[in-house]
């Protein structure tokens, strides 16, 4: 089963993908920034956005439950709303 979430932050598209077989991936503007295959522990994916000369940190927490997977996104230590695409 594959799940995909997306958000836009300051004209940057952030996408998080979770797939049982190929793992968890974090993309910023279609560039892969983090990847994990973690079957037992909830993964934390990290990346960044370049804004002029500044690097803004990104963190995505994936939480697995009985009814599926949920994702929480933080950009610059603030929670950003995600839209589940798939």
GIZIPE-V626420 format. One record per helix or strand. SS is the DSSP state (hx for helix, st for strand). FROM is the first residue (numbers start at 1). TO is the last residue. If there is no record, write none. Layout:
BEGIN
[[SS	FROM	TO] [SS	FROM	TO]]
END
This chain:
BEGIN
[[st	2	9] [st	12	19] [st	23	28] [st	31	36] [st	44	51] [st	54	65] [st	68	75] [st	78	80] [st	83	84]]
END
